[in-house]
Amino acid sequence: SAASDVYKRQGDNYKAFGYMARELARKTGAVIAISGVIDIIASPDRVFALRNGDAMMSRITGSGCMLTALLGAFCGGNPDHILEATVCAVSLMGVSGEIAREKTDAQGAGTLTFRTHLVDQISLTDAETLQKRTRLEELELAEKATKESMKVYAITDRAWLNGRTLHEVTEEVLVAGATFLQIREKELDEAHFLEEAKKIKELCERYHVPFVINDNVDIALEIDADGVHVGQSDMEAGDVRAKLGPDKIIGVSAQTVGQALLAQERGADYLGVGAVFHTDSKADAADISHETLKAITEAVDIPVIAIGGISKENVSELSGTGICGIAVISAIFAEKDIKNATKKLKKLTEEMVEA
C-alpha cells in the first residue's frame, strides 16, 4: 500500500528525518515527533530514534489519534520533562503495537482484530515491559552549516604561499578565527589533492571548524570530509545529497533566486552567492547586484554567504543584504600578515551582519 511504502522510505532515511525534526525543533522551540518504521523524537539539542512498532499500525485507522492522545496524557502529566514524556508515549505506542501483532498472528486474525488488541495493549503494557522492550538510540547528528559557523568562510589558494606549505598558512587562518574552511585546488592532480585534503581535514578537526571540499565529491567521501561545495556546472545538489547521505554539509553556488530556491529544495545546507564585487580569483564569475543578493536571502531559509572580491575595505557595503557571512580567498591568503587580516575581517563582518 501507499502508506506502507512511505513507512518503509522513512525507515531507510531516518537520519534525514532526524535532521529535519531537529531543525524544526530549533525553529519552534517545541519537541518534534515523527512516527514511522523508525520513530524520531527531537528537541533543539537532542534527537532519539525508536525502533519499536509494527507495519500493521500503518494499515488501520485511528493509530495516529491514539498516539496523539498518549502524547497529550504523558506531556500533560510531565510538563517539566516534555522530551522524556514524548519518548515514553511514542515507545508505549510502538511496544503495544508489537505485542498486539504477536497476539493477532497467534489467532491467525487480521487488521480489525489487531486494532482491538492495540487499544487493549496500550492499557495493559506496564513499566517493566516497556523498559524491557523499548529499543531507543540517541542519534549523534553532525551540525549542519549554521549562521554562526559561516561568518568567515575561508577558501584556500596556494597562489600566495610564498614557499610555505598550505598546512602552515591554513593553521594561521584557523588560529585567527576563521569559522569555516573550504579547500579549493584547481591545479593539483587527484593524488596530491587527496593528500593535501587529508592534512587540512586534520587541522580543521583540531580547531573544530567545518571543512568542505570544492567540487570533488569522491574525495569528500574518501576522507570523510564534513561536506562539499558545488557550482552550477558541477554535480546537482540532489545527486550530491544522494551520494553523500543526510549527514554531510552541501553548499551550492547560486546567482539567481531561482537557482537558490532549487538548491534549497534539492538539499543544500547553505548558498554561496556572487561575485558581489569584481574578483580575479574566479575568472568566470559574473557580478551579482546587492539587490539580487538581498532577494536571495529573503527567498530561502538556509544560510547565505556572499563571495567575490570582498575585502576589509568594502565588506561593510554588504550591510542590510541579509547574509550571515562572507567567503574570501585573497582577502586572507594574499595578505602578508594573515592572522591580523583574518581577525580584522572577522570583526568587520560581525559588525556588518549585526548592523
Secondary structure, DSSP 8 states (H G I E B T S, - for coil): -HHHHHHHHHHHTHHHHHHHHHHHHHHH-S-EEE-SSSEEEE-SS-EEEE----GGGGGSSSHHHHHHHHHHHHHHH-TT-HHHHHHHHHHHHHHHHHHHHHHHHHHT--HHHHHHHHHHHHHH--HHHHHHH--EEE--------TGGGSEEEE--GGG-TTS-HHHHHHHHHHTT--EEEE--SSS-HHHHHHHHHHHHHHHHHTT--EEEES-HHHHHHHT-SEEEE-TTSS-HHHHHHHH-TTSEEEEEESSHHHHHHHHHTT-SEEEEE-SS--SS-TT-----HHHHHHHHHH-SS-EEEESS--TTTGGGGTTS---EEEESHHHHTSSSHHHHHHHHHHHHHHHHH-
